[in-house]
Amino acid sequence: MAREWGVLPRATGGRRIAWAAVPEEVAAGIERLLGDRVVGAVSQPGGFSEGLAARVRLAGGGGAFVKAASTSAAPSVAAFHRREIAISRRLPRTVPVPRLLDAYDDGDWVALIFEEIPGRLPAQPWRHAELERVLAAVTDLVRALTPSPVDGAFLGGPRLGGWAALAKGAAGVESAVVRRIGALSPWAAGRLDELAALEEGAAPALAGQTLLHGDLYPFNIMLSAERVFVVDWPHAWVGAGHCDVVTLLASVSLSGMDPQVLAEEHPLTRDLDPAQIDAVLAMHSGFLLRIAASAGAGADRHLVDMMVALGLASLRWLRDRQ
Protein backbone atom coordinates (compact mmCIF):
# COMPACT_ATOMS: atom_id res chain seq x y z
CA MET A 1 0.00 0.00 0.00
CA ALA A 2 2.76 2.47 0.88
CA ARG A 3 4.49 1.92 -2.46
CA GLU A 4 1.26 2.24 -4.44
CA TRP A 5 -0.34 5.18 -2.67
CA GLY A 6 2.58 6.95 -1.07
CA VAL A 7 2.13 9.15 1.96
CA LEU A 8 1.73 12.89 2.49
CA PRO A 9 5.28 14.17 3.12
CA ARG A 10 6.15 16.70 5.75
CA ALA A 11 3.73 19.56 5.08
CA THR A 12 5.91 22.42 6.37
CA GLY A 13 8.79 24.06 4.57
CA GLY A 14 12.31 23.69 5.91
CA ARG A 15 13.31 27.36 5.79
CA ARG A 16 11.22 28.97 8.48
CA ILE A 17 12.74 31.54 10.80
CA ALA A 18 11.90 32.47 14.37
CA TRP A 19 10.53 35.85 15.47
CA ALA A 20 13.91 36.54 17.08
CA ALA A 21 15.55 36.32 13.63
CA VAL A 22 13.42 39.13 12.20
CA PRO A 23 15.51 42.36 12.06
CA GLU A 24 14.80 44.68 14.98
CA GLU A 25 13.53 47.53 12.83
CA VAL A 26 11.16 45.18 10.98
CA ALA A 27 9.86 43.66 14.22
CA ALA A 28 9.33 47.18 15.58
CA GLY A 29 7.37 48.14 12.47
CA ILE A 30 5.14 45.07 12.82
CA GLU A 31 4.58 45.85 16.49
CA ARG A 32 3.51 49.39 15.60
CA LEU A 33 0.86 47.96 13.30
CA LEU A 34 -0.22 45.49 15.98
CA GLY A 35 -0.45 48.32 18.49
CA ASP A 36 1.35 46.28 21.13
CA ARG A 37 4.62 44.54 21.96
CA VAL A 38 5.20 40.93 20.95
CA VAL A 39 6.11 38.89 24.04
CA GLY A 40 5.98 35.41 22.48
CA ALA A 41 5.86 33.72 19.10
CA VAL A 42 5.36 30.11 18.03
CA SER A 43 6.19 29.00 14.50
CA GLN A 44 3.22 27.28 12.85
CA PRO A 45 3.06 24.07 10.81
CA GLY A 46 1.73 23.98 7.28
CA GLY A 47 2.83 25.68 4.06
CA PHE A 48 6.20 26.13 2.42
CA SER A 49 6.97 29.84 2.48
CA GLU A 50 10.44 30.81 3.60
CA GLY A 51 10.67 33.29 6.45
CA LEU A 52 8.39 33.84 9.41
CA ALA A 53 5.01 32.12 9.90
CA ALA A 54 4.09 32.41 13.56
CA ARG A 55 1.31 33.00 16.04
CA VAL A 56 2.40 35.96 18.17
CA ARG A 57 1.27 36.80 21.69
CA LEU A 58 1.00 40.45 22.70
CA ALA A 59 1.80 42.11 26.00
CA GLY A 60 -1.85 43.10 26.40
CA GLY A 61 -2.99 39.50 25.99
CA GLY A 62 -4.13 39.51 22.37
CA GLY A 63 -2.69 37.59 19.45
CA ALA A 64 -2.32 37.46 15.69
CA PHE A 65 -0.78 35.40 12.92
CA VAL A 66 2.19 37.01 11.18
CA LYS A 67 4.15 35.87 8.18
CA ALA A 68 7.07 37.76 6.71
CA ALA A 69 9.86 37.37 4.20
CA SER A 70 12.82 39.34 2.87
CA THR A 71 12.89 40.30 -0.82
CA SER A 72 16.66 40.10 -0.91
CA ALA A 73 16.76 36.63 0.71
CA ALA A 74 13.62 35.10 -0.81
CA PRO A 75 12.39 37.24 -3.72
CA SER A 76 9.72 34.84 -4.97
CA VAL A 77 8.24 34.40 -1.49
CA ALA A 78 8.18 38.16 -0.92
CA ALA A 79 6.44 38.58 -4.28
CA PHE A 80 3.84 36.00 -3.27
CA HIS A 81 3.32 37.86 0.03
CA ARG A 82 2.71 41.14 -1.80
CA ARG A 83 0.29 39.37 -4.11
CA GLU A 84 -1.52 37.83 -1.15
CA ILE A 85 -1.88 41.25 0.48
CA ALA A 86 -3.64 42.56 -2.62
CA ILE A 87 -5.88 39.49 -2.91
CA SER A 88 -6.73 39.34 0.80
CA ARG A 89 -7.88 42.96 0.73
CA ARG A 90 -10.34 42.05 -2.01
CA LEU A 91 -11.84 38.92 -0.44
CA PRO A 92 -15.40 39.29 0.92
CA ARG A 93 -15.66 39.46 4.69
CA THR A 94 -18.38 36.80 4.57
CA VAL A 95 -16.19 33.93 3.33
CA PRO A 96 -14.23 31.70 5.74
CA VAL A 97 -10.76 33.13 5.26
CA PRO A 98 -8.58 34.87 7.88
CA ARG A 99 -9.07 38.63 7.88
CA LEU A 100 -6.00 40.66 6.93
CA LEU A 101 -5.55 43.19 9.73
CA ASP A 102 -2.61 45.09 8.28
CA ALA A 103 0.54 44.75 6.18
CA TYR A 104 4.14 45.95 6.48
CA ASP A 105 6.43 46.64 3.51
CA ASP A 106 9.70 48.56 3.69
CA GLY A 107 10.79 47.62 0.18
CA ASP A 108 12.79 44.63 1.40
CA TRP A 109 10.82 42.96 4.18
CA VAL A 110 7.11 42.39 3.65
CA ALA A 111 4.79 41.08 6.36
CA LEU A 112 1.12 40.14 6.56
CA ILE A 113 -0.77 40.43 9.85
CA PHE A 114 -3.89 38.26 10.04
CA GLU A 115 -6.49 37.72 12.69
CA GLU A 116 -5.67 34.66 14.75
CA ILE A 117 -7.74 31.60 13.83
CA PRO A 118 -8.38 29.28 16.79
CA GLY A 119 -7.93 26.10 14.80
CA ARG A 120 -5.59 23.39 13.58
CA LEU A 121 -4.61 21.62 10.38
CA PRO A 122 -6.67 18.55 9.39
CA ALA A 123 -5.26 15.26 10.60
CA GLN A 124 -3.19 13.34 8.08
CA PRO A 125 -3.94 10.67 6.98
CA TRP A 126 -7.41 12.11 6.54
CA ARG A 127 -10.14 11.25 9.01
CA HIS A 128 -13.37 10.66 7.11
CA ALA A 129 -15.43 13.05 9.23
CA GLU A 130 -12.92 15.88 8.77
CA LEU A 131 -12.68 15.27 5.04
CA GLU A 132 -16.47 15.41 4.75
CA ARG A 133 -16.45 18.75 6.61
CA VAL A 134 -13.82 20.15 4.28
CA LEU A 135 -15.49 18.97 1.08
CA ALA A 136 -18.80 20.48 2.18
CA ALA A 137 -17.05 23.75 3.06
CA VAL A 138 -15.33 23.87 -0.33
CA THR A 139 -18.70 23.48 -2.03
CA ASP A 140 -20.05 26.41 -0.03
CA LEU A 141 -16.92 28.45 -0.80
CA VAL A 142 -17.29 27.88 -4.54
CA ARG A 143 -20.91 29.04 -4.40
CA ALA A 144 -19.94 32.13 -2.40
CA LEU A 145 -17.12 33.04 -4.80
CA THR A 146 -19.10 32.62 -8.02
CA PRO A 147 -18.98 34.99 -9.78
CA SER A 148 -15.52 36.00 -8.64
CA PRO A 149 -15.40 39.12 -6.44
CA VAL A 150 -11.85 39.71 -7.73
CA ASP A 151 -11.06 40.70 -11.31
CA GLY A 152 -9.52 37.76 -13.16
CA ALA A 153 -7.27 40.08 -15.16
CA PHE A 154 -5.70 41.26 -11.89
CA LEU A 155 -5.06 37.69 -10.79
CA GLY A 156 -3.63 36.18 -13.96
CA GLY A 157 -3.73 32.51 -14.92
CA PRO A 158 -3.42 29.30 -12.90
CA ARG A 159 -0.23 27.45 -12.03
CA LEU A 160 -1.05 24.48 -14.25
CA GLY A 161 0.57 22.67 -17.16
CA GLY A 162 3.96 21.25 -18.04
CA TRP A 163 3.55 18.20 -20.27
CA ALA A 164 3.31 20.18 -23.52
CA ALA A 165 6.64 21.90 -22.82
CA LEU A 166 8.24 18.58 -21.94
CA ALA A 167 6.91 16.88 -25.07
CA LYS A 168 8.34 19.66 -27.26
CA GLY A 169 11.70 19.82 -25.47
CA ALA A 170 13.52 17.04 -27.28
CA ALA A 171 16.95 18.06 -26.03
CA GLY A 172 18.74 20.00 -23.34
CA VAL A 173 17.19 20.84 -20.00
CA GLU A 174 13.71 19.50 -20.77
CA SER A 175 15.03 16.09 -21.81
CA ALA A 176 16.90 15.81 -18.49
CA VAL A 177 13.67 16.66 -16.69
CA VAL A 178 11.83 13.96 -18.68
CA ARG A 179 14.44 11.41 -17.55
CA ARG A 180 13.90 12.39 -13.94
CA ILE A 181 10.13 12.13 -14.33
CA GLY A 182 10.63 8.73 -15.98
CA ALA A 183 12.32 7.50 -12.82
CA LEU A 184 9.24 8.60 -10.85
CA SER A 185 6.60 7.46 -13.36
CA PRO A 186 7.59 5.35 -16.37
CA TRP A 187 3.88 5.43 -17.31
CA ALA A 188 3.99 9.21 -17.77
CA ALA A 189 7.35 9.28 -19.51
CA GLY A 190 6.00 6.84 -22.09
CA ARG A 191 2.89 8.93 -22.76
CA LEU A 192 4.19 12.48 -23.07
CA ASP A 193 2.32 13.13 -26.30
CA GLU A 194 -0.97 11.87 -24.82
CA LEU A 195 -0.53 13.96 -21.69
CA ALA A 196 0.42 17.00 -23.76
CA ALA A 197 -2.71 16.54 -25.87
CA LEU A 198 -4.88 16.45 -22.74
CA GLU A 199 -3.18 19.61 -21.52
CA GLU A 200 -3.47 21.47 -24.81
CA GLY A 201 -7.20 20.71 -24.94
CA ALA A 202 -7.82 21.69 -21.33
CA ALA A 203 -9.16 25.22 -21.85
CA PRO A 204 -12.87 24.26 -21.71
CA ALA A 205 -12.30 22.29 -18.49
CA LEU A 206 -10.70 25.32 -16.81
CA ALA A 207 -13.06 28.04 -17.99
CA GLY A 208 -15.43 29.53 -15.43
CA GLN A 209 -16.27 32.48 -13.19
CA THR A 210 -15.27 31.14 -9.76
CA LEU A 211 -12.51 32.61 -7.61
CA LEU A 212 -10.33 29.57 -6.92
CA HIS A 213 -7.69 29.13 -4.25
CA GLY A 214 -5.19 27.47 -6.59
CA ASP A 215 -3.29 25.62 -3.85
CA LEU A 216 -6.00 23.78 -1.95
CA TYR A 217 -4.33 21.05 0.10
CA PRO A 218 -4.55 19.99 3.75
CA PHE A 219 -1.69 22.30 4.76
CA ASN A 220 -3.72 25.33 3.66
CA ILE A 221 -6.84 24.41 5.61
CA MET A 222 -7.65 25.21 9.24
CA LEU A 223 -10.36 23.52 11.27
CA SER A 224 -11.98 25.28 14.22
CA ALA A 225 -14.73 23.77 16.33
CA GLU A 226 -17.41 25.15 14.01
CA ARG A 227 -15.80 26.37 10.78
CA VAL A 228 -13.41 25.37 8.01
CA PHE A 229 -11.01 28.17 7.03
CA VAL A 230 -8.98 28.28 3.82
CA VAL A 231 -5.69 30.15 4.25
CA ASP A 232 -2.83 31.37 2.00
CA TRP A 233 -4.33 32.88 -1.17
CA PRO A 234 -1.40 34.15 -3.30
CA HIS A 235 -2.13 31.70 -6.12
CA ALA A 236 -5.82 32.52 -6.58
CA TRP A 237 -7.23 32.57 -10.11
CA VAL A 238 -10.62 32.65 -11.83
CA GLY A 239 -11.88 29.48 -13.49
CA ALA A 240 -14.18 26.48 -13.28
CA GLY A 241 -15.61 25.76 -9.84
CA HIS A 242 -14.57 22.11 -9.88
CA CYS A 243 -10.81 22.71 -10.27
CA ASP A 244 -9.90 23.09 -6.58
CA VAL A 245 -12.08 20.10 -5.70
CA VAL A 246 -10.37 17.87 -8.27
CA THR A 247 -6.86 18.69 -7.04
CA LEU A 248 -7.90 18.26 -3.39
CA LEU A 249 -9.54 14.92 -4.15
CA ALA A 250 -6.42 13.74 -5.97
CA SER A 251 -4.42 14.30 -2.79
CA VAL A 252 -6.64 12.03 -0.67
CA SER A 253 -5.07 8.99 -2.31
CA LEU A 254 -2.07 9.76 -0.09
CA SER A 255 -4.36 8.72 2.78
CA GLY A 256 -5.23 5.45 1.05
CA MET A 257 -8.65 6.71 -0.12
CA ASP A 258 -10.03 6.32 -3.63
CA PRO A 259 -10.60 9.79 -5.14
CA GLN A 260 -12.84 8.37 -7.86
CA VAL A 261 -15.45 7.25 -5.35
CA LEU A 262 -15.48 10.69 -3.75
CA ALA A 263 -15.64 12.47 -7.11
CA GLU A 264 -18.68 10.42 -8.10
CA GLU A 265 -20.46 11.64 -4.97
CA HIS A 266 -19.38 15.29 -4.77
CA PRO A 267 -21.82 17.87 -6.17
CA LEU A 268 -19.11 19.77 -8.05
CA THR A 269 -17.71 16.72 -9.86
CA ARG A 270 -20.34 13.97 -10.06
CA ASP A 271 -22.01 15.36 -13.22
CA LEU A 272 -18.87 16.51 -15.02
CA ASP A 273 -17.84 15.23 -18.42
CA PRO A 274 -15.02 12.78 -17.54
CA ALA A 275 -12.76 14.60 -19.99
CA GLN A 276 -12.91 17.69 -17.77
CA ILE A 277 -11.50 15.82 -14.77
CA ASP A 278 -8.85 14.19 -16.95
CA ALA A 279 -7.76 17.59 -18.26
CA VAL A 280 -7.40 19.10 -14.78
CA LEU A 281 -5.44 16.08 -13.55
CA ALA A 282 -3.10 16.26 -16.55
CA MET A 283 -2.51 20.00 -16.07
CA HIS A 284 -2.00 19.61 -12.32
CA SER A 285 0.42 16.68 -12.50
CA GLY A 286 2.37 18.30 -15.33
CA PHE A 287 2.94 21.50 -13.42
CA LEU A 288 4.02 19.83 -10.18
CA LEU A 289 6.26 17.13 -11.66
CA ARG A 290 7.98 19.43 -14.14
CA ILE A 291 8.81 21.94 -11.40
CA ALA A 292 9.91 19.24 -8.95
CA ALA A 293 12.07 17.45 -11.51
CA SER A 294 13.67 20.78 -12.48
CA ALA A 295 14.59 21.70 -8.90
CA GLY A 296 18.26 22.24 -8.20
CA ALA A 297 20.31 21.08 -5.26
CA GLY A 298 19.49 24.22 -3.30
CA ALA A 299 15.72 23.71 -3.39
CA ASP A 300 13.74 23.09 -0.21
CA ARG A 301 13.53 19.31 -0.16
CA HIS A 302 10.31 19.36 1.87
CA LEU A 303 8.65 21.37 -0.90
CA VAL A 304 10.07 19.15 -3.65
CA ASP A 305 8.93 16.00 -1.86
CA MET A 306 5.43 17.45 -1.49
CA MET A 307 5.23 18.44 -5.16
CA VAL A 308 6.33 14.97 -6.23
CA ALA A 309 3.81 13.27 -3.94
CA LEU A 310 0.91 15.47 -5.06
CA GLY A 311 1.89 15.27 -8.73
CA LEU A 312 2.10 11.48 -8.64
CA ALA A 313 -1.23 11.31 -6.80
CA SER A 314 -2.93 13.21 -9.65
CA LEU A 315 -1.12 11.08 -12.20
CA ARG A 316 -2.20 7.83 -10.54
CA TRP A 317 -5.83 8.90 -10.56
CA LEU A 318 -5.54 9.91 -14.22
CA ARG A 319 -3.86 6.60 -15.07
CA ASP A 320 -6.62 4.64 -13.37
CA ARG A 321 -9.29 6.68 -15.19
CA GLN A 322 -7.51 6.10 -18.54
Secondary structure, 3 states (H helix, E strand, C coil): CHHHHCCCCCCECCCECCHHHCCHHHHHHHHHHHCCCEEEEEECCCECCCEEEEEEEECCCCEEEEEEEECCCCHHHHHHHHHHHHHHCCCCCCCCCCCEEEEEECCCEEEEEECCCCCECCCCCCCHHHHHHHHHHHHHHHHHCCCCCCCHHHHCCCCCCCHHHHHHCCCCHHHHHHHHHHHHCHHHHCCHHHHHHHHHCCHHHHCCCEEECCCCCHHHEEECCCCEEECCCCCCEEECCCHHHHHHHHHHHHHCCCHHHHHCCCCCCCCCCHHHHHHHHHHHHHHHHHHHHHCCCCCCHHHHHHHHHHHHHHHHHHHHHC
